[in-house]
Amino acid sequence: MFTEGASFTSVLLGNLFSQAEGRRPDKPIPTVKTDLRALDIERDTVVWLGHSSYFVQLGGRRLLIDPVFSSYAAPVPVSNRAFPGTGIYTAEDMPPIDYLLITHDHWDHLDWASVTALQDKVKNVITALGVGSHLRYWGYPANQVHEGDWFDTIALEAGFLVHVVPARHFSGRLLTRNKTLWAGFVLEASGKRLLFGGDSGYGPHIAAIAAKFPSFDLVSLDSGQYDRRWAYLHMTPEETADAAELLRAKLLLPAHVGRFAMGVHPWDDPFKRIAAAGANRDFRLLMPRIGEPVWLDGSTQHFSEWWACAD
């Protein structure tokens, strides 16, 4: 799982006591708090909520992907504190949710406080094999939680498909490891196809996904928290750009960035590197602020280099 001779314990302690410069921004992150409840549900939209959390409107449905509204992505509030200014949304800000999607059970993707606060708003949960056990234990009805293996398709209603796709990562909470599956999701509705890849290193699964789906209107791919100690678990920005091109994506949204520091690289390094790696590619790179909508209607949007304002 780890490289460079690293172990889980050495990585954990190394990150906890790291003195690397620039891991966190000096100033609050610039954001835009869009009223998600006021968005036209018929307008297909993606709103990045920070890190790997997304609010999505597609085909008249509302989805949340890996929502983490807590200030810490850890079992206890002593580490992995969110960047200043990034906690602008809570469960109360969310409209009714048709689908809650959870890619895997790491703390920065499956947050107990967030998913339990959302329960009364959620119609269905879709997740990878085994992850549903957490949701059921926390009170979600069993008939509301749907699990899938890699390349399974979950169709709970006509005209809306969720495909579970592979990722190169691992799973576990506290002392358990790899008892549940990790995955990404392909969404298909209203003539559009979106990929939310979850946490993943670069690997042959990218080509396998590309072989199954002819193209994507938008892909969101892991592009932060990379480190030579876990080179197989998270992509570098250059690998992210290569993956988006291999997947024949029209739009690329970088994920796993902008809210928590898990690697030791400067917090803004992913944005700078993906901006360079994404130049002169067949896809269009989009880097909105937290809360800034991305419209999926073909309109051309321009986003500022907001990360330069928080150095």
N, C-alpha and C positions, 0 to 999 in steps of 0.2 A: 504493500500500500504506500509506504513512504520510500523515499530515495535518499541518496547521500548518507546512508547508514543511520538515518534518523529513526526514532521510535515515537510512539504516541506520547509517552511521558516526556521525552526530551523536547518534542514540539510544543506540548502544552506549557511546560515550564519556560522554555525559551521565549515563547510569545508573551507569557504573563509578565516576564521581567525584562522584556526587550527595551532597550534604550535607543532604538533606531529613530533617527530624526524624520519628522514629517509624516508620521503614520496617521496623525489626526490634523484636521485643518485648524488654523489659528483663529479663524472667524466663523460665525454661523454660515451654514450653507444657504445660498439663495434658493428660495422655493416659491411656488405659486399654489395657493390653496383653492383649487377649483371646487365648486360645489358639485359633488358627484351625483347628488340626488336630483339636481336640476338639469342634468344632461339629457338631451333627447335620446331615448332608448333606441330609436330607429337609426341613430347615427353611429356607425361602427367606429369604436374609439379604443385606444390603449392609453392608460395613465400610469406612469411609473410612480410608485409610492416610496421608492428608496430601496437599495440593496437588490433583492430579487422579488420584491412584492409588486403586484400589478392589479389594477382594476381594469377590466375589459368589458366592452360592450360589443357583441357580435351576434348578428342575426336576431336582434330583438331580445337577447338574453344578457344578463349581467353576471360577470364572473369575478371572483377574487382568486389570485394565485399567490400562495405562500405569504399570506398577510402577517406581518410582524409590526404591531403598533407599540410594543413595549420599548422601554429605554435601554434595555440590556438584552443581548442575544446570548444568554447563559443561564444555567440553572439557578444561580444566586447572583444578586446585583453587586458583584465585585470586579467583574471583568467584562470585556466586550461591550463597553458603553457606546451608545449611538453618538454620532457626530452632532455637534451643536446645531440647532435649527432644523434638524431633519424630522423631528417627531410631530408633524403638523396634523396628522390624521389619527382618529380613534375609531373604534367600532361604531360609536354613535353617529359618525359622519357617513356611514355606509348606507346605501339604499338596500331594499330587499335583494338578496343574492340567489340567483338560480343555481349556480355551480360554485362550490368552493373546491379548488384544486390544490393538493399538497404533493410536492414532488418527492420529498423524503423527510425523515424525522429528526434532522439536526435542528438545534435550537434556533438558528437564524432563519429557519423555514417553517418550522412547526412550533408555534408559540402558544402555550397553554392559555395564557391570559387573553390573547387575541381571539383564538378560535372558540373559547367558551363564551366570551362576550358577544360573539357573532351568532351564536347558535339559533336564537329565535328569528334571525333574518335569513338563515340558509335553508334552501329547499333540498339540495343534494350535495353530497361530497364525493369527489372522485380522487383516488389516490393510488399509489403503487401497492403491491402485495404486502400485507402485514401492517402497513401504516395505519389502516383503519382500526386496529386494536386500540391505539391511543385514543382515537376519537370516540369509540364506543365506551371505553373506560371513563372518559370525561363526560359522558351523558348523551352523546348523539345516538339516536335510535338506529338499530342495526339495519333496518330497511332503507335508511337514508344514506348509508355509507357504501360506496361501490369501489371495489379494488380491481386492478388489472395488472397483468404481466406485460413484459415488453412485446410490443406489436399487437396487443389486444385492442379491440375497438369497443367503446362503450357508447351505445346509442339509447338514451333514455327517452327521447322524443324524436319525432320525424323532423328531418332537416337540420339536425345538430349532432355532429359526431365529435367524440373525443378519442383520439388514438394515444395509447400509452407507448412511449418510445424509449429506447435504451439510452443510458448515460454511463460515463466512466467515473465512478465515485465510490462512496461507501455510506453506511448508515449506522445509527446507534445513538443512545442517550445514556449518560452516566457510564455504567460499567458494561452495558451490552454493546455488541458490535455485530453488524451485518446479519441481524435477525429479521430485518425488513428490507424491502427492495427500494432502490432509488431510480428515478425515471425523469423523463420530460414528457411534454404533452403537445400533440398536434390538434388544433381546433379547426373544424371545417363547418362553415355555414355561410349562407347568403353569397355563395360563389367565391368565398375567400378561404385561404388556408394560412394559419399562423402556427409558428413553433415557439414554445417556451421550453428551452432545453434543460432547465434546472442546473444544478451543480455538475460540472463534467470537465474532465480533461479531454485532450484531443485523442482520437483513436479511430479504429475501423468502424465503429458504430455510426460515425458521421456519414461515411459512404453508404452504409446500410440504410440509413434514413433517406438519403438522397436517391437511392435506388427504388425506394418504395413510393416516394412522392415526387412528382415532376418539377415542382417549384413551390416557392412560398412568397406570399405577399409581404410577410414580416417574420423575422426571426429575432428572438431574444436569447442571447448566448452568454454564458459565463465568460467574463473577461477581467476579473479582479481576484485578489487574494492569492495570486500565483506565488510560487516559491520553489527553489530548486529541491527543497526537502520533500515536496509532494508534487513533483512535476507531472504525475499521471492523474492528479485529482482536480486540477483547475487549469484552464487554458491561459496562456499568455495572450495579450491583445493581438499579436501577430497571428497566432493560431486561430483566434476568434475570427479574424478577417478572412483567413483561408477557409475556415469552416463555412462561413456565410456564403462565400463564393461557390464552394463545392455544393452547397444546398440550393443554389440558384435563387437566392433571396433577392427580393426587390428592395427591402428595407431591413436595416440591422439596428437593433437596440442593445447596447451593452448592458449586462446584468452583473450582479454580485459586486457592486461598486457603490460608492457614494454615501454609505451610512454606517458601516462597521469596519473595523480594522482587524483582520485575521492574519494577513501576511505582514511582512515587515517592510514592504515597499512604501514609498510616499503615497499618501492617500490619493493624490491627483495623477499619479503615474499612469494608471489605466486609461484615463481620458486623453492624456497627451499622446500615448503610444497608439491607441486605437485611431485617433485622428490622423496620425501619420500612416498607419498600416491600412486604413480604410480609404486612402486617397487613390483615385484612378482605378477604382474597382467597378464591377458590374452592378453592385448594389449601392444604395444611398444610406449613409451613416446618419443616424439621428441621436442626438444627446440632449433631450429636454431636461428641464429642471424637475425636481420632485413636484408632482401635482400638475404639471403642464401637459395638456392633452395632445396626443398624436392622433390626427384624423386619418381614417383609412378610406377616404373617398377619392384619393388620387390628387388631392390638393398639395401644392408645394409649400412646405413650412421651413422656416429658417430659425434656428435656435442659437442663442448666444453662447460664447465660451464662458459660461457661468462659473466653472471651477476655478478660473483665474481670479475671481473676486473673493475667494475664501482662503487664499494663501497667507 
